[in-house]
Structure formats: C-alpha cells, structure tokens
C-alpha cells in the first residue's frame, strides 16, 4: 500500500511575521494539503511596540501577550522551543526545547522568521550589568527593578546610595529607547508623591545615543519636538555619546562623565537572530539575503522574512534598499510569504513583496506624542490619538484590544500603582540572562548533529 504524506511546513518564530504567516496558512490551506508546525518558546505573540508601557505599568503583561491558541481555525502544532540551527541540504531544523532537549525537526518547506536580538558591543560590563527591552520578561523585570530603586532610596540614610539609586540611564535614541525613557520617567515622577522621603530633584533620567539626532526617521522637526518634550520633563538627552564602561553601581560615558547608577537600560538597536549564521548562506549585515518573493536563492522551499531577512524594498527607488525591521512590514510579509508557500505547493507563480511605509508613531506617555502618518507631522494629543489608535487596531485579537483599552482607561482615571511583584527578587538578571544568544550551533555543529555524530554544546 502506498502511503501519501502531507507536505510539512515549518515556521520558525512567533513574532509578527511568523504568526501572520501561520494564520494565513490556516485560513487558506485545506487540512489535507499540509501539516503546519510552529517553533516558538512561548505560546503567544508579543506586541513588541507596547513593551515600554508594560515596563511603566500602564499595561499589564498579559495585555500584549496574544495567545496563539485562540484561533478558531487553529490546527498548527506548536513545538515549544527555539531553533538553534538549520541544515538546508538535509532539510532539518535543530530545536532546543524549553526542557533543554535537542530534537531534529524535518520539513519540506521552512519559513524563517526568528526575528532579532538586542545589538550589543564589546563594552566592558555591558551584558553583565545592563537590562534589555526586547522580551516580556525584561519589561516586567525592569518595572520591578525601578520600583525597587525607589523603595531602597526611600529607606536609605546614605546620601550617596540614595542619589545613585535615583539615577537612571537609557542607551538608544530610537523608538524603543525614547519611549522607554519617556514612559519610565513618568512613572518615577508620579511616584514622588508616594515617597515623602525622596527629594524629586534627585531623580534623574539620562537618554544617550551615539547618533547626532534623536529618531532621525521622523525628520528634523518631529525629532526636535520629541527631544524638547523629554528635556521639558527633565530628561537629560545627550547625543553623540555612548557607554565606555558599565559597572554594577556606575556607568562611564564616552565623553568622560561617570554617572553613579544601579539602572542601565540598553536599547541601542537590534540585529538579526543568530540563527541566520547557522545556515551558511549569504547575509546582508546579519540578515539573510532573499529575493523579492522572500525565497532563499539556490534552495527550494526556503523562505525568510521579518527582522532576520534582507527583503528588497521595491517601494523605494534605491536598488539596494531593504525593508526596515518594523512591525508593519513584518505583519504584511507574513501574509505575503504564506501566499507564496501556498503558490509553491499548488504549482502557481509567486508574487514579490511590496509595501509603502504608512508612517511612524511615537507614544511618549500621557498627552505627549509625535507621529507621522502618511507623511503628515502631528504633535501632542492628535499624535497621541493616532499612535494609540494604530497600536490598538494592530492588535490581532478582540480580547487583546479589550484588555489594552481597559488598561489605558483605568490608568487615565486611577493613575499608577507602585507595586513590586517580587519577580526574581533574590536573583539579579540582566541582558545576558534573557535572550540566550549563546545557545546557537555553528554550521559544522548543525551538520554533525543532523548526521548523528557527536556534537559539543555551544
């Protein structure tokens, strides 16, 4: 008897790109056309742009963690773990499960959407002492940490310790860093009323970036407007400056300043997932080089998209332009690559991806925001309405929309609560503890693993 097996589609990553692809495949493929597997350590899609509001307590963590098991058409098998290597010749993805078991997952078609990780540099003490802002756990941890500093400063009788605990440094003048500094500064400013022993003048926030401008993608006018809002709130914005050395209780800037602090938040950009380096294929600044239809040249059934792929930007005149690593591109690429996978399965022609950027929104908390929808520059309340309206509409489920809207309304009416949950209270955790960038295999280790030879763990 001949046994006919369905094609195996493996999607790596549950970000905007990966989930967008899976949902489109579930809707448009019949149950008998293919088996779909999603590799992800968490059974939720994280709405990354709202992480600063989780860190500041405006939103609860559950609000932006969208369950993958709510789809009515749900039939995807979720493999709980992270891909640490891919052998393109053998069509095998090596996965480290959440129990640290390493398994080989075979596929016929693979969609690589592992996203990005925080970009770091060889700065002494950085990964040991800095916090990141890339995962839900990091955002929740930072909120606990900041409130802990307020509690310890309020209880301390040592002026030097109190001053150090009330200074906060954020590195990165992009959207993540700017919104993080703005939202957390509002949290600490509001907290002063509940901490009578703390002098408000001692609370100092520093936002630094090596670039000469704040959020240059917004343009000069809006960038200056955002910078003025931050400075009006008392945030010290330093451009053309980075970190020279990071210690447990002080940070040294490249301009020679030494800032006593227990809080260094690093948001200085992202790089493609280290998974891309395990393929042995061509990359562009770490992102996998793909065609306009998001295929990897020279390999059948291999697609890549999102932050980890250098997808040509056909909406721009520049021939070498690639799509920026933004949520709006990732969401649309997810649907487009699903259509191309289906077209390949059915022997139909694929279509190239093309999308014109709709604009940018930056929520600075409260009534402060700057936005540039469709090229129109907005500030203040109109910009805030556009920013929150865009984020709210982009949330994938009605349950998430209801939670986020309820949180916004409750925060607007009742204000903040300064509660420490005790998250990892006795065990310090920093950037190196959350993103596991040392877990990936080398191309040689991947081949050895797939061929059944002994392999040393990285």
C-alpha positions in Angstrom: 0.0 0.0 0.0 1.3 3.4 -0.9 1.2 5.9 1.9 0.8 9.6 0.8 2.3 12.0 3.4 1.3 15.6 3.5 4.0 18.3 2.9 5.5 19.5 6.2 5.6 23.3 6.6 7.8 24.5 9.5 7.5 28.1 10.6 10.3 29.4 13.0 9.3 32.3 15.2 6.0 33.6 16.6 6.5 37.3 16.1 4.5 39.5 13.7 5.9 37.8 10.6 5.7 34.2 11.8 2.2 34.4 13.3 1.0 36.3 10.2 2.2 33.5 8.1 0.7 30.7 10.2 -2.7 32.4 10.4 -2.8 32.9 6.6 -1.8 29.3 6.0 -4.5 28.0 8.4 -7.2 30.1 6.6 -6.2 29.3 3.0 -4.8 25.7 3.1 -7.2 22.7 3.4 -6.5 20.3 6.3 -5.3 17.7 3.9 -2.9 19.9 1.9 -0.2 20.3 4.5 0.9 19.9 8.2 2.0 23.1 9.9 4.4 23.3 12.8 5.4 26.5 14.6 8.6 26.6 16.6 8.5 29.1 19.5 9.4 29.0 23.1 6.2 30.8 24.1 2.6 30.1 23.0 1.9 33.8 22.5 2.7 36.6 20.0 4.2 39.6 21.8 3.0 43.0 20.6 6.5 44.5 20.9 5.8 48.2 20.4 3.9 48.4 23.6 6.6 46.9 25.8 7.6 50.4 27.3 4.0 50.7 28.6 4.3 47.3 30.3 7.6 48.5 31.9 5.9 51.6 33.2 2.9 49.7 34.4 0.3 51.4 32.1 -0.4 48.0 30.6 -0.3 44.5 32.2 2.0 41.9 30.6 -1.0 39.7 29.6 -2.5 42.6 27.6 0.2 42.4 24.9 0.8 38.6 25.0 -1.7 37.4 22.4 -2.5 33.7 22.8 -1.7 31.5 19.8 -4.4 29.1 20.8 -7.4 31.4 20.3 -7.8 31.0 16.5 -11.0 29.2 15.5 -9.1 27.6 12.7 -6.3 26.6 14.9 -4.6 23.4 13.8 -0.9 24.3 13.9 1.3 22.1 16.1 3.3 24.2 18.4 6.8 23.0 19.2 7.8 24.8 22.5 11.5 25.7 22.0 13.9 27.7 19.9 15.6 26.8 16.6 19.4 26.8 17.1 20.4 25.6 13.7 19.2 24.6 10.2 20.7 22.2 7.8 19.4 23.3 4.4 20.7 20.3 2.5 19.1 17.7 4.7 16.0 19.9 5.3 16.3 19.6 9.1 15.9 22.3 11.8 17.6 21.6 15.1 15.4 22.8 18.0 16.3 23.2 21.7 13.0 22.6 23.6 12.1 24.5 26.7 13.3 21.5 28.7 16.8 21.7 27.0 16.2 18.6 25.0 17.6 18.9 21.4 15.5 17.5 18.6 15.7 17.3 14.8 12.6 18.6 13.1 12.3 17.7 9.4 10.5 19.8 6.9 9.6 20.1 3.3 9.1 23.9 3.4 10.6 26.2 6.0 9.6 29.8 6.8 12.4 31.5 8.8 11.0 34.4 10.9 13.1 34.2 14.1 13.2 38.0 14.5 16.0 39.9 16.1 18.0 40.2 19.3 19.4 43.2 21.1 22.6 44.5 19.4 25.5 44.7 21.8 29.1 45.8 21.5 32.3 44.8 23.2 31.9 47.2 26.0 33.3 46.1 29.4 30.5 45.1 31.8 27.6 45.7 29.3 25.9 42.3 29.1 26.6 41.6 32.8 25.1 44.9 34.1 22.6 46.2 31.5 18.9 45.5 31.1 17.4 44.9 27.7 13.9 45.8 26.4 13.2 43.1 23.9 11.1 40.5 25.8 8.0 40.5 28.0 10.1 39.2 30.9 12.6 42.0 30.6 9.8 44.7 30.6 8.2 43.1 33.7 11.6 42.8 35.4 12.6 46.4 34.7 9.3 47.7 36.3 10.1 45.7 39.4 13.7 46.9 39.4 12.8 50.6 39.0 10.3 50.5 41.8 12.8 48.6 43.9 15.3 51.5 43.5 12.6 53.9 44.7 11.9 51.7 47.8 15.6 51.4 48.6 16.3 55.1 48.1 13.4 56.0 50.3 14.6 53.7 53.1 18.3 54.6 52.8 20.0 57.2 55.1 23.2 57.2 52.9 23.0 60.3 50.6 25.4 58.7 48.0 23.4 55.5 47.8 20.2 57.4 47.6 21.5 59.6 44.7 22.8 56.5 42.8 19.6 54.6 43.1 17.6 57.6 41.7 19.7 58.0 38.6 18.6 56.0 35.5 20.4 55.6 32.2 18.8 54.6 28.9 21.1 54.0 25.9 19.5 54.2 22.4 17.7 57.2 20.8 15.5 55.1 18.6 11.8 54.4 19.2 12.3 51.8 21.9 14.8 53.8 23.9 12.9 57.1 23.6 9.6 55.6 24.6 11.2 53.6 27.4 12.8 56.7 28.9 9.7 58.7 28.5 7.3 56.2 30.0 9.5 55.2 32.9 10.3 58.9 33.7 6.6 59.5 34.0 6.4 56.5 36.4 9.1 57.8 38.7 7.8 61.4 38.5 4.3 60.2 39.6 5.9 58.0 42.4 7.4 61.0 44.2 4.0 61.8 45.8 4.0 58.4 47.4 7.6 58.6 48.7 7.8 61.6 51.0 11.4 61.0 51.9 12.6 61.3 48.3 13.7 64.7 47.0 12.2 65.0 43.5 15.3 66.8 42.4 17.4 63.7 42.9 15.5 61.7 40.3 17.5 62.0 37.1 17.0 60.2 33.8 19.7 60.1 31.1 18.9 59.2 27.4 22.1 58.9 25.3 22.8 57.9 21.8 25.9 57.9 19.6 23.8 59.3 16.7 23.7 63.1 16.2 19.9 63.1 16.1 17.0 61.6 18.0 14.9 59.3 15.9 16.2 60.6 12.6 13.5 58.6 10.7 10.9 61.1 12.0 12.6 64.1 10.3 14.3 67.1 11.9 11.2 68.9 13.1 9.5 66.0 14.8 12.8 64.7 16.2 13.5 68.1 17.8 9.9 68.2 19.1 10.4 64.8 20.8 13.7 66.0 22.2 12.1 69.2 23.6 9.3 67.2 25.3 11.9 65.0 27.0 14.0 67.9 28.1 11.0 69.7 29.4 10.2 66.7 31.6 13.8 66.8 33.0 15.3 64.0 31.0 18.9 64.7 30.1 19.4 63.9 26.4 23.0 63.5 25.2 23.7 62.8 21.5 27.0 61.8 20.1 27.6 59.9 23.3 27.7 56.2 24.2 28.9 53.9 27.0 32.6 53.4 27.6 32.2 51.0 30.6 29.3 49.6 32.6 29.7 48.7 36.3 27.2 47.4 38.8 26.9 50.8 40.5 28.2 53.3 37.9 28.3 53.9 34.2 31.1 55.7 32.4 30.1 57.7 29.2 32.5 58.1 26.2 32.7 61.8 27.0 34.3 61.0 30.3 31.3 61.5 32.6 30.8 59.0 35.4 27.2 58.5 36.5 26.5 56.6 39.7 23.5 54.4 38.9 22.1 50.9 39.5 20.0 51.1 36.3 21.4 50.9 32.8 18.8 50.0 30.1 20.3 49.1 26.7 18.1 49.6 23.6 20.8 50.6 21.1 19.3 48.7 18.1 18.8 45.2 17.1 20.5 42.5 14.9 19.1 39.5 13.1 18.7 36.3 15.1 22.0 34.3 15.4 20.1 31.5 13.7 20.8 33.1 10.3 24.5 32.5 10.8 23.9 28.7 11.2 22.7 28.4 7.6 26.0 29.1 5.9 24.1 31.3 3.3 24.7 34.9 2.2 23.7 37.6 4.6 23.4 41.4 4.5 24.5 42.9 7.8 23.5 39.7 9.5 20.1 39.4 7.7 19.6 36.5 5.3 19.8 37.7 1.7 16.5 36.8 0.0 14.7 37.6 -3.3 11.7 40.0 -3.5 9.4 36.9 -3.1 11.3 36.1 0.1 12.9 32.9 -1.2 16.5 31.9 -0.4 18.3 31.6 -3.8 19.6 28.2 -4.6 17.3 26.3 -2.1 13.8 25.0 -2.8 11.2 25.6 -0.2 13.2 28.0 2.0 11.6 31.4 2.8 12.8 34.1 5.2 11.2 37.4 6.3 10.9 39.9 9.1 13.8 41.3 11.0 16.0 38.3 10.2 15.8 38.7 6.4 17.0 41.4 4.0 13.9 41.7 1.9 14.3 44.1 -1.1 12.2 47.2 -0.6 10.6 47.6 -4.0 8.7 50.7 -2.9 11.9 52.7 -2.9 13.9 53.8 -5.9 17.2 52.7 -4.4 18.0 49.3 -5.9 19.9 48.1 -2.8 17.3 49.2 -0.3 15.9 46.6 2.1 12.8 46.7 4.2 13.4 48.1 7.7 12.8 45.8 10.7 9.4 47.2 11.6 6.2 45.6 12.7 4.2 46.9 9.8 6.5 45.3 7.3 6.7 42.0 9.3 2.9 41.7 9.5 2.5 42.2 5.8 5.4 40.0 4.8 3.9 37.2 6.9 0.7 37.1 4.8 2.7 37.5 1.6 5.1 34.7 2.3 2.2 32.4 3.2 0.7 33.1 -0.2 4.0 32.2 -1.8 4.3 29.0 0.1 0.7 28.0 -1.0 1.6 29.0 -4.6 4.6 26.8 -4.5 2.6 23.9 -3.1 0.0 24.3 -5.9 2.5 24.9 -8.7 1.4 28.5 -9.1 3.7 31.6 -9.6 4.8 33.5 -6.6 4.4 37.3 -6.1 7.1 39.7 -5.0 6.5 41.7 -1.7 6.0 45.4 -1.9 4.6 47.8 0.7 4.9 51.6 1.0 5.6 52.7 4.6 2.5 54.1 6.3 4.4 56.3 8.7 5.7 56.3 12.2 4.2 56.8 15.7 6.0 57.5 19.0 4.0 57.4 22.2 5.8 59.4 24.9 3.1 58.8 27.6 0.3 61.0 28.9 -0.7 63.6 26.3 2.7 63.6 24.7 3.4 62.0 21.3 4.8 62.7 17.9 3.5 60.9 14.8 4.0 61.0 11.1 1.1 59.1 9.5 1.3 59.1 5.7 3.8 62.0 5.9 1.6 64.3 8.0 3.5 65.6 11.0 1.5 65.6 14.3 2.3 66.5 17.9 0.5 66.4 21.2 -3.0 65.0 21.6 -3.7 64.4 17.9 -0.4 62.5 17.6 -1.3 60.5 20.7 -4.7 59.6 19.3 -3.0 58.4 16.1 -0.3 56.4 18.0 -2.7 54.6 20.3 -5.3 54.1 17.6 -2.7 52.5 15.4 -1.5 50.2 18.1 -5.0 49.3 19.2 -6.1 48.4 15.7 -3.0 46.4 15.0 -3.7 44.0 18.0 -4.7 40.7 16.5 -7.5 39.6 18.8 -10.5 41.4 20.3 -9.6 40.1 23.7 -6.3 41.9 23.5 -8.0 45.0 22.2 -10.4 45.0 25.2 -7.6 44.4 27.7 -5.4 47.2 26.3 -8.3 49.7 26.1 -9.4 48.9 29.7 -5.8 49.3 31.0 -5.5 52.7 29.2 -8.8 53.9 30.7 -8.0 52.6 34.2 -4.6 54.2 34.2 -6.0 57.5 33.0 -8.6 57.5 35.8 -6.8 55.9 38.7 -3.1 56.6 37.9 -0.2 54.3 38.7 0.3 51.7 41.4 3.8 51.3 42.7 3.8 47.6 43.5 6.8 45.3 43.3 5.7 41.8 42.4 9.0 40.2 43.7 9.9 38.9 40.2 13.3 37.2 40.7 13.7 39.3 43.8 16.7 37.4 45.1 18.3 36.6 41.8 19.6 39.5 39.7 19.0 39.2 36.0 20.5 41.3 33.2 20.5 41.4 29.4 22.6 38.2 29.0 20.1 36.2 31.1 17.0 36.8 28.9 17.9 36.5 25.2 20.1 33.3 25.2 22.2 34.4 22.3 24.9 31.8 23.2 22.6 28.9 22.6 23.1 28.6 18.8 25.1 26.0 16.9 27.8 26.6 14.3 27.1 25.3 10.8 29.6 22.5 11.4 27.8 21.5 14.7 24.4 21.5 12.8 25.7 19.1 10.2 27.3 16.9 12.9 24.0 16.9 14.8 21.9 16.0 11.7 24.3 13.3 10.6 24.2 11.7 14.0 27.8 12.4 15.0 28.8 13.6 18.5 28.4 17.3 18.9 29.5 19.7 21.6 27.0 22.1 23.1 27.9 25.7 22.3 
